[in-house]
Amino acid sequence: MSLPRIALTLGDVAGIGPEIVARACVNPEVRNICQPIVIGCPAVFRRAMVLIGTDNPIAEIDRLQDAVNTDSLPVFNSSSVNVADIPPGAHNARSGRAAYDYLIAATQAALRKEIDAIVTAPLSKAGLHAAGLSYPGHTEILAEQCGVNQFAMMLYLPEVRMLSSEPNDVHSSNGLAVNHVTLHTSIASVPGLLTTEGISDKIELLYQFLSDIGIEEPRLAVCALNPHAGEEGLFGDQEHHLIAPAICQHDKMPGTITGPLPADTVFRRAAYGEFDGVVAMYHDQGHIALKLLGEHRAINVTLGLPIVRTSPSHGTAYDIAWQGIANSDGLYDAIAVAAKLAEQ
């Protein structure tokens, strides 16, 4: 059986993307589970390979179809923007545009089924805007390119380890997935963006993902928006009017969907194995908890697309870019999950 062909985009070349992609590509475990194809500037990628101390050969290709599974790493430059001289550690209009070009090429190739999955290194939202591209991030670009309206940003930890536990004490063998009803938006705008239909859609997408990774009867928790789940309406009524009706729409699904639950306790319960997935109402409600539990190993999975896309959950990390100290564990985990989903 042939290995899945996975495109790895370099993201913002002023950040840690090129380094972590280089580290992943020379990792024997990665080469055992997929055929990596790099999308980005070959000169930048060569420099990243030197940075990590490897002389693994690369092969510049003109088309993704030309990538072959050899010792040489295929690199496809889909952008006409010259980023070879971009200084590290700050957003730049050129690197923002190039990161966008890499993503578009990977997405279109996946839609044409020339590749089996996409794993993206971080890009800079400020870089996108400097290039005149008004997108909040990867998720919205992917949704637009794929022509979908029902989509979600999900963070996933393949294993959950509590901070106070022994290093090998795994609490949830199924891992933990956290979906978000709203994405990159202000806290002030969140209540006005919540709808019963939108919450219901995110419940459905999370349930489907958990089923796809082999959980037969997923156990979902749905977060409240307000403290103490609104305290019977004293702190807000979104729980009663919006969230509870969305949960009721799925009461016939195998498994359980519980909520609305106070967010200050639900993640601890999930981390100890009570739930397989949590639907959060807004970005930080889910991200803070998962990143605290998973450090740099949380994976971003875009749900609702006709293609497979994952990424590490961290950003460009300009403060440590091009210093040879970036950790690629999150990218490796993202590749492993992409390979598993591609097999579906």
TIMI-88655 format. One record per residue (C-alpha): residue number from 1; x, z, y. Coordinates in nm, 3 decimals. Example, Ala and Ser with C-alpha at 12.3 -4.5 7.8 and 13.67 -1.06 7.14 Angstrom:
+-----+---------+---------+---------+
: num :       X :       Z :       Y :
+-----+---------+---------+---------+
:   1 :   1.230 :   0.780 :  -0.450 :
:   2 :   1.367 :   0.714 :  -0.106 :
+-----+---------+---------+---------+
//
This chain:
+-----+---------+---------+---------+
: num :       X :       Z :       Y :
+-----+---------+---------+---------+
:   1 :   0.000 :   0.000 :   0.000 :
:   2 :   0.141 :  -0.098 :   0.339 :
:   3 :   0.196 :   0.167 :   0.602 :
:   4 :  -0.025 :   0.165 :   0.914 :
:   5 :   0.125 :  -0.013 :   1.214 :
:   6 :   0.119 :   0.232 :   1.503 :
:   7 :   0.199 :   0.136 :   1.861 :
:   8 :   0.385 :   0.402 :   2.059 :
:   9 :   0.361 :   0.353 :   2.435 :
:  10 :   0.645 :   0.489 :   2.649 :
:  11 :   0.409 :   0.618 :   2.918 :
:  12 :   0.565 :   0.708 :   3.251 :
:  13 :   0.935 :   0.627 :   3.208 :
:  14 :   1.032 :   0.885 :   3.474 :
:  15 :   0.904 :   1.158 :   3.242 :
:  16 :   0.986 :   1.268 :   2.888 :
:  17 :   0.793 :   0.984 :   2.721 :
:  18 :   1.091 :   0.762 :   2.634 :
:  19 :   1.287 :   1.056 :   2.492 :
:  20 :   1.011 :   1.189 :   2.267 :
:  21 :   0.923 :   0.839 :   2.146 :
:  22 :   1.289 :   0.781 :   2.060 :
:  23 :   1.306 :   1.111 :   1.872 :
:  24 :   0.989 :   1.028 :   1.680 :
:  25 :   1.105 :   0.680 :   1.587 :
:  26 :   1.426 :   0.804 :   1.424 :
:  27 :   1.244 :   1.084 :   1.241 :
:  28 :   1.242 :   0.994 :   0.868 :
:  29 :   0.903 :   1.165 :   0.829 :
:  30 :   0.753 :   0.926 :   1.084 :
:  31 :   0.900 :   0.622 :   0.910 :
:  32 :   0.750 :   0.749 :   0.583 :
:  33 :   0.393 :   0.753 :   0.717 :
:  34 :   0.380 :   0.453 :   0.949 :
:  35 :   0.552 :   0.149 :   1.092 :
:  36 :   0.624 :   0.243 :   1.456 :
:  37 :   0.617 :  -0.030 :   1.720 :
:  38 :   0.734 :   0.069 :   2.068 :
:  39 :   0.557 :  -0.075 :   2.371 :
:  40 :   0.769 :  -0.038 :   2.682 :
:  41 :   1.085 :  -0.142 :   2.861 :
:  42 :   1.365 :  -0.214 :   2.608 :
:  43 :   1.640 :  -0.110 :   2.854 :
:  44 :   1.472 :   0.225 :   2.912 :
:  45 :   1.420 :   0.277 :   2.540 :
:  46 :   1.785 :   0.197 :   2.464 :
:  47 :   1.888 :   0.455 :   2.724 :
:  48 :   1.659 :   0.710 :   2.558 :
:  49 :   1.819 :   0.638 :   2.220 :
:  50 :   2.163 :   0.701 :   2.371 :
:  51 :   2.030 :   1.022 :   2.527 :
:  52 :   1.931 :   1.162 :   2.187 :
:  53 :   2.259 :   1.052 :   2.031 :
:  54 :   2.149 :   0.778 :   1.795 :
:  55 :   2.267 :   0.421 :   1.750 :
:  56 :   1.958 :   0.304 :   1.561 :
:  57 :   1.922 :  -0.070 :   1.636 :
:  58 :   1.619 :  -0.203 :   1.819 :
:  59 :   1.469 :  -0.551 :   1.811 :
:  60 :   1.306 :  -0.693 :   2.123 :
:  61 :   0.998 :  -0.891 :   2.027 :
:  62 :   0.784 :  -1.131 :   2.231 :
:  63 :   0.460 :  -1.065 :   2.041 :
:  64 :   0.333 :  -0.764 :   1.849 :
:  65 :   0.266 :  -0.993 :   1.553 :
:  66 :   0.644 :  -1.045 :   1.530 :
:  67 :   0.708 :  -0.679 :   1.445 :
:  68 :   0.845 :  -0.644 :   1.093 :
:  69 :   0.917 :  -0.331 :   0.895 :
:  70 :   1.297 :  -0.320 :   0.899 :
:  71 :   1.564 :  -0.070 :   1.000 :
:  72 :   1.551 :  -0.212 :   1.355 :
:  73 :   1.281 :  -0.064 :   1.577 :
:  74 :   1.060 :  -0.334 :   1.730 :
:  75 :   1.012 :  -0.300 :   2.107 :
:  76 :   0.757 :  -0.508 :   2.295 :
:  77 :   0.766 :  -0.514 :   2.675 :
:  78 :   0.414 :  -0.589 :   2.795 :
:  79 :   0.483 :  -0.531 :   3.166 :
:  80 :   0.645 :  -0.758 :   3.423 :
:  81 :   0.736 :  -0.454 :   3.634 :
:  82 :   1.107 :  -0.369 :   3.632 :
:  83 :   1.139 :   0.002 :   3.555 :
:  84 :   1.497 :   0.007 :   3.426 :
:  85 :   1.621 :   0.175 :   3.744 :
:  86 :   1.335 :   0.421 :   3.797 :
:  87 :   1.478 :   0.764 :   3.892 :
:  88 :   1.370 :   1.047 :   3.662 :
:  89 :   1.160 :   1.344 :   3.757 :
:  90 :   0.899 :   1.207 :   4.000 :
:  91 :   0.599 :   0.978 :   3.999 :
:  92 :   0.652 :   0.624 :   4.116 :
:  93 :   0.420 :   0.330 :   4.176 :
:  94 :   0.627 :   0.101 :   3.953 :
:  95 :   0.636 :   0.342 :   3.659 :
:  96 :   0.264 :   0.408 :   3.706 :
:  97 :   0.184 :   0.038 :   3.689 :
:  98 :   0.411 :  -0.018 :   3.390 :
:  99 :   0.254 :   0.274 :   3.199 :
: 100 :  -0.086 :   0.117 :   3.261 :
: 101 :   0.039 :  -0.222 :   3.139 :
: 102 :   0.177 :  -0.066 :   2.819 :
: 103 :  -0.157 :   0.103 :   2.750 :
: 104 :  -0.362 :  -0.211 :   2.812 :
: 105 :  -0.143 :  -0.415 :   2.577 :
: 106 :  -0.167 :  -0.153 :   2.303 :
: 107 :  -0.544 :  -0.121 :   2.342 :
: 108 :  -0.606 :  -0.493 :   2.331 :
: 109 :  -0.379 :  -0.529 :   2.028 :
: 110 :  -0.572 :  -0.255 :   1.849 :
: 111 :  -0.903 :  -0.422 :   1.934 :
: 112 :  -0.765 :  -0.747 :   1.788 :
: 113 :  -0.654 :  -0.545 :   1.482 :
: 114 :  -0.291 :  -0.648 :   1.525 :
: 115 :  -0.207 :  -0.278 :   1.502 :
: 116 :  -0.387 :   0.011 :   1.331 :
: 117 :  -0.359 :   0.287 :   1.591 :
: 118 :  -0.218 :   0.382 :   1.930 :
: 119 :  -0.016 :   0.693 :   2.013 :
: 120 :   0.051 :   0.731 :   2.383 :
: 121 :   0.329 :   0.917 :   2.559 :
: 122 :   0.222 :   1.091 :   2.883 :
: 123 :   0.156 :   0.901 :   3.202 :
: 124 :   0.126 :   1.034 :   3.557 :
: 125 :  -0.214 :   1.034 :   3.725 :
: 126 :  -0.035 :   1.036 :   4.060 :
: 127 :   0.172 :   0.738 :   3.944 :
: 128 :  -0.143 :   0.547 :   3.857 :
: 129 :  -0.289 :   0.616 :   4.199 :
: 130 :   0.037 :   0.519 :   4.371 :
: 131 :   0.006 :   0.185 :   4.192 :
: 132 :  -0.348 :   0.141 :   4.323 :
: 133 :  -0.514 :   0.223 :   3.989 :
: 134 :  -0.802 :   0.466 :   4.041 :
: 135 :  -0.827 :   0.627 :   3.698 :
: 136 :  -0.812 :   0.997 :   3.614 :
: 137 :  -0.603 :   0.929 :   3.303 :
: 138 :  -0.571 :   0.761 :   2.964 :
: 139 :  -0.920 :   0.847 :   2.842 :
: 140 :  -1.112 :   0.663 :   3.109 :
: 141 :  -0.889 :   0.354 :   3.086 :
: 142 :  -0.934 :   0.339 :   2.710 :
: 143 :  -1.312 :   0.375 :   2.739 :
: 144 :  -1.328 :   0.094 :   2.995 :
: 145 :  -1.112 :  -0.139 :   2.788 :
: 146 :  -1.315 :  -0.068 :   2.476 :
: 147 :  -1.648 :  -0.104 :   2.656 :
: 148 :  -1.788 :   0.235 :   2.548 :
: 149 :  -1.994 :   0.489 :   2.740 :
: 150 :  -2.011 :   0.763 :   2.478 :
: 151 :  -1.658 :   0.902 :   2.452 :
: 152 :  -1.476 :   1.233 :   2.477 :
: 153 :  -1.136 :   1.395 :   2.515 :
: 154 :  -1.066 :   1.620 :   2.219 :
: 155 :  -0.774 :   1.851 :   2.151 :
: 156 :  -0.687 :   1.919 :   1.789 :
: 157 :  -0.455 :   2.167 :   1.619 :
: 158 :  -0.387 :   2.075 :   1.256 :
: 159 :  -0.300 :   2.441 :   1.191 :
: 160 :  -0.392 :   2.752 :   1.388 :
: 161 :  -0.147 :   3.041 :   1.412 :
: 162 :  -0.235 :   3.349 :   1.616 :
: 163 :   0.030 :   3.469 :   1.861 :
: 164 :   0.060 :   3.809 :   1.694 :
: 165 :   0.091 :   3.675 :   1.340 :
: 166 :   0.387 :   3.615 :   1.117 :
: 167 :   0.534 :   3.263 :   1.159 :
: 168 :   0.387 :   3.135 :   0.833 :
: 169 :   0.049 :   3.308 :   0.862 :
: 170 :  -0.194 :   3.017 :   0.896 :
: 171 :  -0.542 :   3.134 :   0.996 :
: 172 :  -0.734 :   2.808 :   0.981 :
: 173 :  -0.624 :   2.554 :   0.721 :
: 174 :  -0.879 :   2.306 :   0.858 :
: 175 :  -0.724 :   2.335 :   1.201 :
: 176 :  -0.930 :   2.357 :   1.517 :
: 177 :  -1.079 :   2.079 :   1.727 :
: 178 :  -1.203 :   2.126 :   2.084 :
: 179 :  -1.415 :   1.864 :   2.255 :
: 180 :  -1.492 :   1.853 :   2.629 :
: 181 :  -1.821 :   1.757 :   2.790 :
: 182 :  -1.662 :   1.687 :   3.130 :
: 183 :  -1.309 :   1.562 :   3.182 :
: 184 :  -1.083 :   1.531 :   3.484 :
: 185 :  -1.307 :   1.653 :   3.764 :
: 186 :  -1.330 :   1.946 :   4.002 :
: 187 :  -1.469 :   2.277 :   3.882 :
: 188 :  -1.726 :   2.260 :   4.164 :
: 189 :  -1.866 :   1.934 :   4.024 :
: 190 :  -1.906 :   2.050 :   3.662 :
: 191 :  -2.258 :   2.206 :   3.679 :
: 192 :  -2.400 :   1.893 :   3.837 :
: 193 :  -2.240 :   1.669 :   3.573 :
: 194 :  -2.378 :   1.855 :   3.271 :
: 195 :  -2.681 :   1.704 :   3.100 :
: 196 :  -2.851 :   1.779 :   2.772 :
: 197 :  -2.785 :   1.421 :   2.660 :
: 198 :  -2.415 :   1.443 :   2.752 :
: 199 :  -2.370 :   1.771 :   2.565 :
: 200 :  -2.554 :   1.632 :   2.264 :
: 201 :  -2.328 :   1.325 :   2.262 :
: 202 :  -2.016 :   1.543 :   2.254 :
: 203 :  -2.155 :   1.753 :   1.970 :
: 204 :  -2.215 :   1.434 :   1.772 :
: 205 :  -1.867 :   1.294 :   1.841 :
: 206 :  -1.696 :   1.617 :   1.738 :
: 207 :  -1.905 :   1.646 :   1.425 :
: 208 :  -1.813 :   1.289 :   1.328 :
: 209 :  -1.440 :   1.351 :   1.380 :
: 210 :  -1.446 :   1.662 :   1.161 :
: 211 :  -1.630 :   1.465 :   0.894 :
: 212 :  -1.373 :   1.185 :   0.919 :
: 213 :  -1.085 :   1.422 :   0.849 :
: 214 :  -1.256 :   1.549 :   0.536 :
: 215 :  -1.465 :   1.852 :   0.636 :
: 216 :  -1.792 :   1.811 :   0.446 :
: 217 :  -2.008 :   2.057 :   0.642 :
: 218 :  -1.843 :   2.115 :   0.980 :
: 219 :  -1.904 :   2.443 :   1.159 :
: 220 :  -1.931 :   2.390 :   1.533 :
: 221 :  -1.953 :   2.635 :   1.821 :
: 222 :  -2.082 :   2.528 :   2.162 :
: 223 :  -1.951 :   2.712 :   2.467 :
: 224 :  -2.166 :   2.853 :   2.740 :
: 225 :  -2.089 :   2.748 :   3.095 :
: 226 :  -2.136 :   3.086 :   3.260 :
: 227 :  -1.987 :   3.432 :   3.186 :
: 228 :  -2.166 :   3.621 :   2.907 :
: 229 :  -2.358 :   3.299 :   2.830 :
: 230 :  -2.551 :   3.345 :   3.152 :
: 231 :  -2.662 :   3.704 :   3.071 :
: 232 :  -3.028 :   3.602 :   3.026 :
: 233 :  -3.021 :   3.396 :   3.344 :
: 234 :  -2.853 :   3.654 :   3.568 :
: 235 :  -2.534 :   3.445 :   3.599 :
: 236 :  -2.686 :   3.098 :   3.565 :
: 237 :  -2.947 :   2.914 :   3.360 :
: 238 :  -2.758 :   2.610 :   3.227 :
: 239 :  -2.740 :   2.777 :   2.885 :
: 240 :  -3.119 :   2.791 :   2.856 :
: 241 :  -3.211 :   2.462 :   3.023 :
: 242 :  -2.926 :   2.230 :   2.918 :
: 243 :  -2.702 :   2.360 :   2.641 :
: 244 :  -2.950 :   2.518 :   2.397 :
: 245 :  -3.175 :   2.208 :   2.393 :
: 246 :  -2.871 :   1.990 :   2.311 :
: 247 :  -2.786 :   2.214 :   2.017 :
: 248 :  -3.144 :   2.197 :   1.888 :
: 249 :  -3.118 :   1.818 :   1.864 :
: 250 :  -2.868 :   1.858 :   1.579 :
: 251 :  -3.025 :   2.137 :   1.375 :
: 252 :  -3.075 :   1.905 :   1.075 :
: 253 :  -2.704 :   1.826 :   1.035 :
: 254 :  -2.524 :   1.967 :   0.728 :
: 255 :  -2.311 :   2.259 :   0.839 :
: 256 :  -2.381 :   2.483 :   1.135 :
: 257 :  -2.390 :   2.447 :   1.513 :
: 258 :  -2.387 :   2.779 :   1.695 :
: 259 :  -2.429 :   2.852 :   2.064 :
: 260 :  -2.426 :   2.872 :   2.354 :
: 261 :  -2.147 :   3.128 :   2.302 :
: 262 :  -1.939 :   3.308 :   2.567 :
: 263 :  -1.611 :   3.124 :   2.607 :
: 264 :  -1.406 :   3.445 :   2.635 :
: 265 :  -1.464 :   3.526 :   2.265 :
: 266 :  -1.551 :   3.199 :   2.091 :
: 267 :  -1.194 :   3.068 :   2.069 :
: 268 :  -1.065 :   3.381 :   1.902 :
: 269 :  -1.345 :   3.356 :   1.647 :
: 270 :  -1.260 :   2.990 :   1.590 :
: 271 :  -0.889 :   3.063 :   1.557 :
: 272 :  -0.963 :   3.311 :   1.279 :
: 273 :  -1.150 :   3.042 :   1.087 :
: 274 :  -1.516 :   3.100 :   1.176 :
: 275 :  -1.553 :   2.752 :   1.332 :
: 276 :  -1.391 :   2.413 :   1.271 :
: 277 :  -1.465 :   2.282 :   1.618 :
: 278 :  -1.572 :   2.397 :   1.963 :
: 279 :  -1.753 :   2.200 :   2.235 :
: 280 :  -1.625 :   2.313 :   2.576 :
: 281 :  -1.812 :   2.241 :   2.897 :
: 282 :  -1.508 :   2.153 :   3.110 :
: 283 :  -1.139 :   2.071 :   3.092 :
: 284 :  -0.972 :   2.410 :   3.139 :
: 285 :  -1.229 :   2.597 :   2.930 :
: 286 :  -1.096 :   2.416 :   2.624 :
: 287 :  -0.742 :   2.324 :   2.724 :
: 288 :  -0.617 :   2.671 :   2.815 :
: 289 :  -0.729 :   2.820 :   2.485 :
: 290 :  -0.590 :   2.539 :   2.267 :
: 291 :  -0.259 :   2.520 :   2.450 :
: 292 :  -0.218 :   2.897 :   2.424 :
: 293 :  -0.281 :   2.880 :   2.051 :
: 294 :  -0.083 :   2.564 :   1.987 :
: 295 :   0.186 :   2.557 :   2.254 :
: 296 :   0.319 :   2.198 :   2.248 :
: 297 :   0.155 :   2.103 :   1.916 :
: 298 :  -0.199 :   2.038 :   2.036 :
: 299 :  -0.301 :   1.674 :   1.991 :
: 300 :  -0.526 :   1.471 :   2.216 :
: 301 :  -0.767 :   1.244 :   2.028 :
: 302 :  -1.002 :   1.010 :   2.214 :
: 303 :  -1.338 :   1.013 :   2.039 :
: 304 :  -1.600 :   0.741 :   2.052 :
: 305 :  -1.362 :   0.443 :   2.059 :
: 306 :  -1.365 :   0.155 :   1.809 :
: 307 :  -0.988 :   0.211 :   1.774 :
: 308 :  -0.768 :   0.508 :   1.689 :
: 309 :  -0.584 :   0.672 :   1.978 :
: 310 :  -0.397 :   1.002 :   1.983 :
: 311 :  -0.132 :   1.162 :   2.204 :
: 312 :   0.049 :   1.490 :   2.255 :
: 313 :  -0.145 :   1.716 :   2.490 :
: 314 :   0.141 :   1.786 :   2.730 :
: 315 :   0.221 :   1.592 :   3.046 :
: 316 :   0.520 :   1.401 :   3.178 :
: 317 :   0.727 :   1.721 :   3.217 :
: 318 :   0.926 :   1.582 :   3.508 :
: 319 :   1.119 :   1.909 :   3.535 :
: 320 :   1.302 :   1.843 :   3.205 :
: 321 :   1.289 :   1.463 :   3.198 :
: 322 :   1.602 :   1.278 :   3.081 :
: 323 :   1.792 :   1.599 :   3.007 :
: 324 :   1.791 :   1.559 :   2.630 :
: 325 :   1.590 :   1.878 :   2.568 :
: 326 :   1.232 :   1.750 :   2.530 :
: 327 :   1.046 :   1.860 :   2.215 :
: 328 :   0.884 :   1.580 :   2.016 :
: 329 :   0.682 :   1.796 :   1.772 :
: 330 :   0.355 :   1.721 :   1.952 :
: 331 :   0.418 :   1.349 :   1.937 :
: 332 :   0.503 :   1.370 :   1.567 :
: 333 :   0.176 :   1.554 :   1.498 :
: 334 :  -0.012 :   1.295 :   1.704 :
: 335 :   0.142 :   1.017 :   1.492 :
: 336 :   0.053 :   1.198 :   1.169 :
: 337 :  -0.311 :   1.239 :   1.274 :
: 338 :  -0.327 :   0.875 :   1.392 :
: 339 :  -0.193 :   0.757 :   1.057 :
: 340 :  -0.454 :   0.966 :   0.874 :
: 341 :  -0.739 :   0.838 :   1.091 :
: 342 :  -0.614 :   0.478 :   1.056 :
: 343 :  -0.647 :   0.511 :   0.679 :
: 344 :  -1.019 :   0.579 :   0.725 :
+-----+---------+---------+---------+
//
